[in-house]
């Protein structure tokens, strides 16, 4: 069984850990703080992303247009 060490418990670290586990990879998640104190949680402006297979109209362009208005 393959193993991976992921450093950081923000959105990227947790997403990577979940995806690795889905593929049967053993995961060790290391962070100096609990996930509730990650920079992702502390981001005052929020975090947005375009998801694959998302709803119709969800695209990078639509996010940019919302930001410009």
Secondary structure, 3 states (H helix, E strand, C coil): CCEEEEECCCHHHHHHHHHHHHCCCEEEEECCCCHHHCHHHHCCCCCCCCCCCCCCCCCHHHHHHHHHC
